[in-house]
Structure formats: C-alpha cells, structure tokens
Amino acid sequence: MRFISVYIAPWNATWSSVKHVIIQPLLIPHTPLLFFLTLAGAVVNAPVNPVSASTLFLLSYMRPVKFWEKDYNTKRADNRNTRLGLQLDKLQRSQDQDQYDSLYYEHLTWVLQKELCGDLHMGRWGRVTAGDFFLLTSDKLNALVHVIEYGNGFVTFQLRGLEFSGTYCHQREVEAITESVADSEGCLCCDCCKIPGILSFNSAVQQRWFAWEVISSCYILKGYSIVENVLSLMFNSYEYRKGYLTYLVQSVIFKLSKSKHINTWLQDESLQQAMAEFSDLSYVDGWVTFGDNRPFLVDFNSDADGIKKTNFMNEFYPLIKVCTKHNMHKEVSRDSFFVTLAFALSLAARRAFFSQVPQGISRSSSDFMYGLHQMFIGDARPHEKDEWLFLIIESMNDVIIPAVRMSLKLHEDHFLSFSGSGENPQVVFNSMSEIENSHVITHEADRAWRNAVVTNQPSLLAIRSVANSSLVFLRWFIFS
C-alpha cells in the first residue's frame, strides 16, 4: 500500500499525455478493486504493476521470496587449482579482478552471520520484515542485503551487489543517501525561515514520499578497506629503483636469519664445498647484466666491473650482525659461512630479478615493474650461474620470494617515514620485524592470501594487474 500511495501521489503522478489526465480521476471509483488486488498480492507474494504509468494496477505473477542461484558455493581459482601456464600469463591475471574480489563477498557474509541477527534484535536496522532490502554504502564499497526470513533468534539473508570499483549507479545512491536535507528552507513555491531543529515543509514532504529511508548514518562492520596506489609512482626515478634493490638485499639477509632451515644449511658440507668460491673476500661477480644495471647496485665495484664481496660487506655487514644477534642469538664474523651464504643469496635474488626484466636492463619503470611483478607472484627462476641453489631449493620460497615482497613494503614506508637505506641497522631491523609480524604480503592467487582474509589478519598487501581497454596497469593494493 505504501508503494501505491507513493506512486499515485499527485506530485509524483505522470501527466505527460491527455490519456493520463483522463484516466487518473476515472479510476477513483475502482479503489475497492485496488485494495483487493493489494490484499491478494500480499497473500501470494505477487507484486502489482501500474499500466502505462497510470493509477491502474494489475496483479503480476507470484515471485519467490529470495533469489535462486544455481549454486551458492563460491568457486575460487587460486594457484592450487589453476594450470601453471595461466598463473604466469600476464593477460589472464589482469582479467581475474572480479575473481579476487569474490573473496570479500565471503568475508562480509561471515561477518554478517555473526553480527546481523543481534543488530536486528537491538533495533540498529530499524523495523525489519521479511523481504526488506538494505543498502550498505561507504566511500569504497556498496553492498545490498536482502532479508529473506526473520524470526525469534534467527535471520536468513542474501548478500548481493558487492563492488569495490564504484559505478555511476552506486555513486548516485551514495549521494542520495548522504545528501543533507536540513539546510533547505523551502515552503511550497517560496523560501521562508524554518524552525530550528525541524525540517522545512518541502523537505518533510519529500522525505515522507520517498520509497526508501536512511536507517542509520553510522553503522560499522568489521570488514576490509582498500587503499589503491599506482605502482609506477614508486619507481619513476633511478633513485627509487636503486632504493628498492637495496631493500631487497636487506630483506634477503633478514629472511635468511629467520629461516627455519638456516641451521641445516650452515652445517651442510656439500653446500659449503659448492660455495667455496664465494668465501673469498676479493670475490667479484662480473655478470654482464650487473654491469648494465650498475646505477641501481650500491655494492657494485666499478674498478672490478662487478659486485665485489668487499663492497657487500661494507654496506650490509652491520645489518648482518644485528639480524643474527636478534634472530639467531649469536654473533657472526666476517669470514663466517652465514655471511658467505647471505652474499650468494643476494646475488641470486638480484640475478633472478634482472632475468625477469625485458632485455635484462631496467631503463624504464615499466620494465622494472614487470620484473618485480613476476617475482612477486612467485615466478623466480634460478639462473644457470646459481646452480648451487638446487642444493637448498627451499630458499626460493623461504628467502628470495618473501624478500621481494617485504622489500616492496619497505620501499613504500620510505615515502612515509622510513628515511632510507643509510639508516641505522637497528632501525632497519625493527622495521622489517614489524612488517614480518603485522603484515601479510603475497599474491592474491596464493592460498595464504585467502587464509589471511578468513582469519581477519589486520593488514594485507598485494600487487594486482588491472586491465583498462587494451592496457594493463600494475596497482599496489593495501587491505586493512
């Protein structure tokens, strides 16, 4: 009845033709029929539809109380049920944005399962009956909640229309809901002073004849908010790229000292024999690509035309001492095998990184970011010069790939508060420890990402390929 009263109100009626002018008054005697149709529609759950935008209503067909999907189970694709070729395909990853967002349908549904029934009983959603629709809106997210059944101690609902990328419809809905009506002073066709604390006549009539109403302007659910950054802004200069590769070496050292396999590796005699050449302080890795990227390498020795272990020790040995002291509870000397292993893994990580960069030279930010993204999703391939890695192949997943991800967070913190690679080693260690304990940094197709969302981890970070027409952009997403 409320829908009918709103629809046929004189100020809402359509007077676009002579037919409407004639049919509106003539249908007044048929008001009993209108009440009968309304009662029948309420009993069989069949809506009434107006004929030609007039006050003549006809009974429509019966409709179910809820939407009927073929399958309510979310079929999520991740790196356990997707072919390796599709995981590494750049275009395919850029088309998986909706697939990644589907996880937050489930998360918000779980939150509503815990909170909704209690909030309804406490009156936070106003008067609720079966069949009501509620629109939850925020600056970044809109969702539609359909209450199907509501009884004593139970509620059945459906969550629909969840989107992170706002459409024009969602934008207009948010504007209509948040639009202030308290400032209007209109009274019919003129403006006059209104009583303080009371809506003007025009605003009161308009709000009364809306088909919706604002129940609460402040309703809080424990969900994830998203901060989206364009990744190219973080690597648009040589200094930024140099800073990231410095953080990468620092992260390799930290992750190595935290690895659960470190004691086994340090006692492996076959590994020590395979890495005997790295133990010499005068060792120089003269890989050609290192020379092509010398502006980005702080431990590159121009005289030796390569990365020299002496330069590595001068730059990173203070951090090695801090990491081993806190994570391994022991001191290491300059000629220890841990230092040799850290040096070799830093070379392997940077070699794998540059191997993913087109043509091996990161002259442009797009090439640099392509190599970064490939490493971030786990596409790290040992170079032929690093065959010794196959003796400790676990280091790829335990040290190198996590270091690539952690260094990206360190690089982001550099723009906020962390002042740079020349900081005190203890400050660098504290920053990495905080990231290790409070952040989950991985690819969204990784099973660990889903587990982090399900267990309500406070901060998540990922890189996502976003396709726009024929272009593919890399964006840095922060979920909190």
N, C-alpha and C positions, 0 to 999 in steps of 0.2 A: 504493500500500500504506500510505503514511503517513496518507492521508486515511481509509482504512478503519480503521486502528488507532486513530486519534483518535476516530473516530465510534462505534466499538463498545466503547471503554474503559468498564469498569463504572461509574466515577463520572460518565461523560458519557451513559450509556445512558438511554433514556426508559422509566420503569416506571409509566406512567400508567394502565394497564389490565391485566386478567388475561391478555389475549392476549399482551402483551409479556412477562410473567413466564413464560409457557409457551413462546413461540417462541424466546426467547434461548437456552436450553440445547439445544433440539431441533435447532438449526441448526449445532451444533458438528460433527457428523459430515460436514456438507457443506462443510467447509473446503477440500478439493481443488477443488470446483467454484468456490469463491470465488477461489482462485488462478488457475484457468483463465480466469475472466472478467476478472480483473485483467490477465493477460498479453495477452488478446485486445484489451482496451480500450487498452492501451499501444501495441499494434501499429497499430491502425486509428484511434487518437486518438478514442476514444469513451468518455465518462465512465460511471461506474457510479452508479446511483441507488438509495438504500435504499427499501424498500417499507414504507409505513406506519410510518416511523421505527423500523424494526427492524433486525436484523442480516442480513436477507435482501436481497441486492443483485441487481439486474438490469442488463444491459448496455443502454446508451442508443444513440441513433443517432450516426453519425460526425459530427464537427464540424470546421470549418476551424480552422487554427492562429491566424488573425487575424480581426479584424472586417472585414467587407466593406461599405464605404460606396459609395454611388452615385458620388460624386465626391470626390476628395481635395483638390481645389483650393478654397481659401477665396475666396468671393465677397464682397468687402468693398464696402460702399456709402460713398462719400465725395462731396465737392462737385463732382467731375468727372463722375460717372455718376448723379446724383440731380437731379430737377427742382427748380428754384429754389423753387417753392411748398412742397415738402416740407422743404427746408432751413430755411425760415423758420417752419414750423409748429411751435408750442411742444409740442403733444401728441405729434407724431411724433418730435421729438427726445428726449422723455422715454422713448420706447419703444425707443430704439436702444442701450440699455446693453449688452446681450449682443453686439450688433454691434461695439461699440467694444472689448469685452473679447476678441473673437476675434483681434485683432491680437497679443495676448500668447501665444496658442497658437503662432502662427508664430514669435514671438521665442524662446520657450522651446524650441521644436523646433530652431531653428537652433543654439542654444547646446548642446543635447544632441547634435546632429550632430557638433559639434566636440569635445565632451568625453567622451561616453558610452563610446565604444569604448576609449579609453585608460584610463578609470577602471575598466572591466570587466577589462581585462588586468592592471591593477595591484591588483586584488582589493578595490577600495573598495566594491563592491556584493556582496561575498561570492561564494559559489559560484552561478553563473548558468547556467541551461539554457534552451533554447527553450520558450516558453510561460509563463515566470515573470512574475508581476505584482509591481510595486514601487510603493508609495505614498509620494510625496514630500509632506511636510507642513511647514508653518510657521504662524506666528500668523495670516498674512493670506492664504495660498494653499495649496491642495491640488491635487495632480495625480497621475494614475495612468499609469505607464509599463509597457507590455506588450512584453516582449522576444519577438519573433517568430522570428528566426533569429540564431544566434551561432556564429561560426566563427573561423578563423585570420585576424585582421586586419579582420573586418567584423562588423557587427551591424545587424539590421533591427528597428525598434521602432515602436510607435504611442503617441502621447500622447493621453490621454483624461481627461475629468472635471475639467478645469482650471476653478476657480471662485475669484473674489475675495471674493464675499459668501458667508460661511460658512453652511452648512446644519446642521441638528442632526446628521445622519449624519457630516459632516466634523468637527464639534466632538467627537463621541463617539470618532471614530477618533483624533484628536489626543490626547484624554485617555487612551485606552487605551495608546497608544504611549509617551506621556511619563509614565505612571503609575509611580511608584517602587515596586519590589518588595523593595528591600534592607532596608526597615525592619520587614518582617514577621518575627515570631519564632514563628509557629505551627508546631506539630508534631502532625499529626492533629487531635485534638479539644482540645488544650491548648496553652498558651503556655509556652515554656521558653527558656532562654538559648541563643543560637546562636553558632557560632564566628565571630569577627570576620573579615570579608572573604569569607564564604561565605553563600550564600542559605540561608534556613531550609528545612526539609523541605517544607512546604506550598508555598512559593514556587517551589522547584525543580521539584516535580511539576507545578504549574500551568503554568510556562513550558515544560516539556517537552511538554505535551499541547495547547499552542496550535497552531492551524493556520497561524500566522504568527510571525515573529520580527523583532526590531529589528536591522537590519544595522549601521546607524551612526546615532548621535545627533547628529552634526555633519557635514553634507555641504553644501558651498557651491557654488552655481551662480551665474553672472553673469546675474541677472535683475532685474526692476524690483520694488521695494517701493512700496506705496501708502500715503500719508497722506491721510485724508479729513477735511475741515473743513466745517462748516455755514456757508454764506456769510453768513447773516443775522446771525451773531455779529460780523461785521466791519463791519456798517452799522446797528446797532441804536440809534445815537445821532446827533444832529445834528453833533457834532464829528467823528465818524468819516466822515460823508458829506462834510463840508467838507474834511477832510484828503485824501480821495480825489480830489476835484475839483482841489485844489491840486497834487497829484502828477500829475494829468492834464495840466495846463498845463506843468509842469516836463518831463514826458515828451515833449510836443509840441516844446518847444524843443530837447531833446536829439536827438530823431529827425530834426528838420529839419536840424540841423547835421551829422547823419550821412548824410543822403540823398545818393544818387549823382546826383540831378538838381539839386542846390542851385545849382551854378554856372550851369546853363542857365536856371533860374528867375530868378536875380539879374540876368541880362543880357537878360531878355525885356522889351522896351519896351512891348508891348501889355499885359502883366501889370502893369507899373508904372503905366500910364495907368488901368487898371481899378481899381487900388487907391490912387489918388491921395488919396482922402478919408481913408484910414487913416494917412497920413503926418503929419497934424496932431496935435501933442501934446495939444491940447484936444478931440480927437475923443471922442464919447460914443456908445456903442451902447445905445440905450434900448429894446431889445426887451422886450416886456411880460413874457415868461417869465423873463427875467433878474431883473426886479424881484420876481416871485413867489418866486424862489429866492435872494434876496439873502443869507439867512443862510449859504449854502454858498459864496459867492464872495468871496475875500479882496480882489479888486481892484474891488469894487462901490463906487461913489460915491453915497452917499445924497442928497447935495445935488443932484447932476446926474441922479439917478434912472436910473442905468445904469452900465455898465462903462466907465470912463474910461481913456484910454491913459496918462495921467499916473500913475494908481494902478497900472496894469500895470507901468510902468517902475520904480516904487518897489519893487515886490515881486519882480520877476523879472529886471531888467536885470543884477544881479550874476551870476546864473546864465548869462545870455546871453553875457556876456564870457568866462566860464570855458569854456563849451561851444565857442564859436567859436575860442578860443585853442588848445584841445586837438584838436578835430576838423577845423577848417578852417585852423588855423595862421595866424590873423590877428586883429587887433583890430577891433571894430566900434564906431561911435559911436552916440549915442542917436538921431540922425536918419538912420541908415543904412537901406537898403531891407530888409536882413535883419531888423532889429528890427520894421519895419512888417509884414513877411510873418509873423513869429512871432506878433505880436499878432493879426493877422487869422486865422491858422490856429487860435489858441487860442479865439477867438470861434466859429469854425466848428465846432470839435470839441465845445465845450460846447453849442452850439445844436443840433447833431445828437444829442447825448446827451439833452438835455431833450425833444427832439421824439419820442424813443422812450419817454419816461416817460408813463404814462397821465395824461391831463389836463394834462401839462406841469409838474406840481408834485410834487416828491418829498417829500410829507409823511410817508409811511410807508416803512419799509425795503423792503417787498415791491415797491412801485412803483419805487423807486430801483434795486433789483436787476434788475427786469425790463428797464429801460432799459440797464443795464450789460451784461446777458447778450446783448441784441440787438446792441449794439455789439461785444461780444467775439467773436461768431460772424461778424462782418463785415457786419451789416445797418446800415451807416451811410449815411444818405441826406442829401445836401446840402439845406439849407433854401433857400427862394426868395430870402432876403436874401443868400445866398452864391453867387450865380450865377457870380462870378468864379472859383470853384473849377473850373469846366469848362475853364478855360484851362490848369490844371495838375491834371487829374483824377487823375494818378498819385499825388498827395499823399494821397488817401484810403487807398490801400494801403501807401504808403511811410511816412506820418507819422501820420495820425489813428488808424487802427485799431491799428497796433503800439503807439502811445502809450497807448491804452485798456488794452491788455494789460499793458504794462510798469508802468503806474501801479497796477494791482492787486497786482503783486508788491511794489512799493514800499510800498503800504498794508499788506501783510502783514508786511513787515520792520519797519514802525513798531511792531508789537506785540512784536517780538522784541528788536531792538537799536537800530534806527534811530530817533532821538529825535524827529523831526518836521520839518515844513516850514520851521521857523525855523532849521534847521541851517545851518552854513557852506556856501556854494555849492560849494566844492571837495568836501566830504563827500557832498553830493547827487550831484555828477557822478561821483564814484568809485563810489557805489552803483549808479547807472544803467549805468556801464561794466561793472561786474561782472555785472550781470544780462544785459546785451547779449552778453557773451562766454561765459557759462556756463549759460544757461537757454534753453529753447525754450518759449515761451508762445503757445499757439494753440488753436483749437477742434479737437476730436478728429476731426471730419469733414474737416478740412483735409488736403490731400495732404502738406503739410510735417510734420504730426504723424507720419504713417506713416514718412516718410523719416528723421525723428529717432529713432524706435524702431529702425528697421532698422540705422541707423548707430551705435547704442548711445550716444546723447547722455546725459550724466550726469544731467541734471535736466530734467524736463518738468512743465509746469503747465497745467491746463485747468479750465474750468467745465463741469459736466455736470448736465443736468436728470434727476433721479431721481424716477420715479413711484412713489407708495405709495398703493394703492387709487385714490381719486379726486383725491388731492392730488399736486402736483408740487413738488418741492423742488430748490433750487439748491445744489450742493455744489462745493467747491473741492478738486480732486484734485492732489496733488503726487506725481509719479513720480520715483524716484531709484534 
